[in-house]
């Protein structure tokens, strides 16, 4: 009647009972009844996304190429789970 799941140190998971949010859980081994479901695990480590060279013109019409690296992380795991349709697609 119980299911056991392991949540790693850098992950968070929402416990849902009959589709309704109950609580946010972190690092541990969780035994939850069959009526509870766990959402997708949210990775809270820093992630890196790269932006390839973009060409642009400055105000005085000088061409420039811009490369960028974006560092991001999930700050509020509860909102990420409940309010974002597919947060894994954001990592690229």
QUIGI-V490940 format. One record per residue. N is the residue number from 0. PSI is psi in degrees with one decimal (NA if undefined). Layout:
# QUIGI-V490940
n	psi
N	PSI
N	PSI
This chain:
# QUIGI-V490940
n	psi
0	-9.7
1	150.0
2	140.9
3	129.6
4	146.7
5	127.8
6	124.4
7	168.2
8	-35.5
9	6.9
10	155.0
11	152.3
12	144.0
13	136.5
14	124.1
15	131.0
16	115.9
17	36.8
18	1.4
19	135.6
20	130.1
21	-54.2
22	166.6
23	132.0
24	151.4
25	-143.0
26	117.9
27	175.7
28	122.3
29	129.7
30	116.9
31	148.5
32	164.7
33	-27.2
34	-15.7
35	143.9
36	153.8
37	138.0
38	178.4
39	143.9
40	136.4
41	121.7
42	122.3
43	16.9
44	161.2
45	131.8
46	158.4
47	131.9
48	136.9
49	145.2
50	120.1
51	171.4
52	128.0
53	133.5
54	138.8
55	163.4
56	137.4
57	177.5
58	-33.4
59	29.0
60	43.1
61	123.6
62	136.7
63	149.2
64	132.7
65	125.6
66	149.1
67	154.4
68	130.7
69	123.6
70	128.6
71	159.2
72	162.1
73	114.5
74	-42.1
75	97.9
76	-35.9
77	-47.1
78	-37.2
79	-40.5
80	-45.7
81	-24.4
82	-10.9
83	129.0
84	-48.6
85	85.2
86	-18.0
87	-27.2
88	-22.1
89	-25.6
90	-14.1
91	NA
